[in-house]
């Protein structure tokens, strides 16, 4: 890995109409010691030709690879294998960076003394008006794992740049027939090892929320990928040492999301729960909610 190079990684699918704005924000970077690595997840629009036009004039390296549609997590796996930079910075195809984003990533990474204890660094995300998205802590920076975010008020989406060498050890699970896997399944797994993130209080990433984006798809992403979602629920139960009561509630909320796609007995099997207990708790909770609604009326 080149320790003087950051990989800006963009997974994309039919986003030719948004990529130019991202490209312009990369051209405007005050520090251009980065490569732009793009994995096209089976686009059918003009993405390929657009990237070729960028290559002719870009003041930085652009590498473009196209593969069959398989979802963002598969694109990330491929990107990590191809990355030449020592930091892997995921920037979605419909978002942009502030002019000093790369400069600040280098600055904050170099401020870490015991790098072996860290998985990477992260700045904040903001909207087009410069307003912070989510919430944050007081002060310039804090060192914490991904699973310590809530206790440190590091809430909402953040602009993480992980060490490429770390990500190579933690690939995303790939499940046949499913094309979505929450990124937290890897971020939490890394955190479980004790590796920290240096979270710094600067907005370096500008989010453009669109109707066709992943966030806009809401719970449908999980409903359409019940095996991957079950894997994530079980991982959370293990990491946070959920007791039997917590597991009943997590199972209830899991089935509430995926019930349009799988039966209650299939859901209990995917979560490795006792099917009879799972069913009884679902009936109990459903009755409670029904009674509360009746009382309110």
SULURRA-V675492 format. One record per pair of residues at least 6 apart in sequence whose ideal C-beta (glycine too) atoms are under 6 Angstrom apart, sorted by the first residue. I is the first residue (numbers start at 0). J is the second residue. D is the distance in whole Angstrom. If there is no record, write none. Layout:
i:I j:J d:D
i:I j:J d:D
This chain:
i:0 j:85 d:4
i:0 j:163 d:6
i:1 j:83 d:6
i:2 j:85 d:5
i:3 j:32 d:6
i:4 j:32 d:6
i:4 j:84 d:4
i:5 j:33 d:4
i:5 j:84 d:5
i:5 j:86 d:5
i:5 j:88 d:6
i:5 j:101 d:6
i:5 j:104 d:6
i:6 j:34 d:6
i:6 j:36 d:5
i:6 j:82 d:4
i:6 j:84 d:3
i:6 j:87 d:5
i:7 j:33 d:5
i:7 j:35 d:5
i:7 j:88 d:5
i:7 j:90 d:5
i:8 j:36 d:5
i:8 j:78 d:5
i:8 j:87 d:6
i:8 j:89 d:5
i:9 j:37 d:5
i:9 j:90 d:6
i:9 j:92 d:5
i:10 j:38 d:5
i:10 j:40 d:6
i:10 j:71 d:5
i:10 j:74 d:4
i:11 j:39 d:6
i:11 j:92 d:4
i:12 j:40 d:4
i:12 j:42 d:6
i:13 j:42 d:5
i:13 j:44 d:5
i:14 j:92 d:4
i:15 j:44 d:5
i:15 j:45 d:5
i:15 j:46 d:5
i:15 j:49 d:5
i:17 j:92 d:6
i:17 j:93 d:4
i:18 j:92 d:6
i:20 j:95 d:6
i:21 j:95 d:5
i:22 j:53 d:5
i:24 j:95 d:4
i:24 j:96 d:5
i:25 j:35 d:6
i:27 j:98 d:5
i:28 j:101 d:5
i:29 j:98 d:6
i:29 j:99 d:5
i:29 j:102 d:5
i:30 j:101 d:4
i:30 j:102 d:4
i:31 j:58 d:6
i:31 j:59 d:5
i:33 j:59 d:6
i:33 j:101 d:5
i:34 j:60 d:4
i:34 j:83 d:6
i:34 j:84 d:6
i:35 j:61 d:5
i:36 j:62 d:5
i:36 j:78 d:6
i:37 j:63 d:5
i:38 j:64 d:5
i:38 j:74 d:4
i:38 j:77 d:5
i:38 j:78 d:5
i:39 j:46 d:5
i:39 j:65 d:4
i:40 j:68 d:5
i:40 j:74 d:5
i:41 j:67 d:5
i:41 j:68 d:3
i:50 j:63 d:5
i:53 j:61 d:6
i:54 j:61 d:5
i:69 j:178 d:6
i:70 j:178 d:3
i:70 j:179 d:5
i:72 j:171 d:4
i:72 j:180 d:4
i:73 j:173 d:6
i:76 j:170 d:5
i:76 j:171 d:5
i:79 j:166 d:5
i:79 j:167 d:6
i:82 j:163 d:5
i:85 j:163 d:6
i:86 j:160 d:5
i:87 j:161 d:5
i:87 j:163 d:5
i:87 j:166 d:6
i:88 j:160 d:4
i:93 j:207 d:5
i:93 j:209 d:5
i:94 j:206 d:5
i:94 j:207 d:6
i:95 j:205 d:5
i:96 j:204 d:6
i:97 j:203 d:5
i:100 j:203 d:4
i:103 j:201 d:6
i:103 j:203 d:6
i:104 j:160 d:5
i:107 j:120 d:5
i:107 j:197 d:6
i:107 j:199 d:5
i:108 j:120 d:5
i:111 j:117 d:6
i:111 j:197 d:6
i:117 j:195 d:5
i:118 j:161 d:6
i:118 j:165 d:5
i:118 j:189 d:5
i:118 j:194 d:4
i:118 j:196 d:6
i:119 j:159 d:6
i:119 j:160 d:5
i:119 j:161 d:4
i:119 j:162 d:5
i:119 j:196 d:6
i:120 j:160 d:6
i:120 j:197 d:5
i:121 j:157 d:5
i:121 j:158 d:6
i:121 j:159 d:4
i:121 j:196 d:5
i:121 j:198 d:5
i:122 j:158 d:5
i:122 j:199 d:6
i:122 j:201 d:5
i:122 j:203 d:4
i:123 j:131 d:6
i:123 j:202 d:5
i:124 j:132 d:5
i:124 j:156 d:5
i:124 j:158 d:5
i:124 j:204 d:4
i:124 j:206 d:5
i:125 j:131 d:6
i:125 j:132 d:6
i:125 j:202 d:4
i:125 j:205 d:6
i:132 j:155 d:5
i:133 j:154 d:5
i:133 j:155 d:2
i:134 j:152 d:5
i:134 j:154 d:5
i:135 j:200 d:6
i:136 j:151 d:5
i:136 j:152 d:5
i:139 j:200 d:6
i:140 j:197 d:6
i:140 j:199 d:4
i:141 j:151 d:6
i:141 j:198 d:5
i:142 j:195 d:5
i:142 j:197 d:6
i:143 j:151 d:5
i:144 j:190 d:4
i:144 j:195 d:5
i:145 j:186 d:4
i:145 j:187 d:6
i:145 j:190 d:4
i:146 j:187 d:6
i:146 j:190 d:4
i:153 j:198 d:6
i:158 j:203 d:5
i:158 j:204 d:4
i:169 j:185 d:5
i:169 j:188 d:6
i:169 j:189 d:5
i:171 j:180 d:5
i:171 j:185 d:6
i:174 j:226 d:5
i:174 j:227 d:5
i:177 j:224 d:4
i:177 j:226 d:6
i:177 j:227 d:5
i:179 j:220 d:5
i:179 j:224 d:4
i:180 j:227 d:5
i:181 j:231 d:5
i:184 j:231 d:5
i:187 j:238 d:6
i:191 j:238 d:6
i:218 j:256 d:5
i:221 j:228 d:4
i:221 j:256 d:5
i:222 j:256 d:6
i:222 j:257 d:5
i:222 j:259 d:6
i:222 j:260 d:5
i:225 j:257 d:4
i:225 j:260 d:6
i:225 j:261 d:5
i:229 j:269 d:4
i:229 j:270 d:5
i:232 j:249 d:5
i:232 j:253 d:5
i:236 j:246 d:6
i:247 j:280 d:5
i:250 j:270 d:5
i:250 j:272 d:5
i:250 j:277 d:6
i:251 j:284 d:5
i:254 j:263 d:6
i:254 j:266 d:4
i:263 j:278 d:6
i:264 j:274 d:5
i:267 j:274 d:4
i:267 j:277 d:4
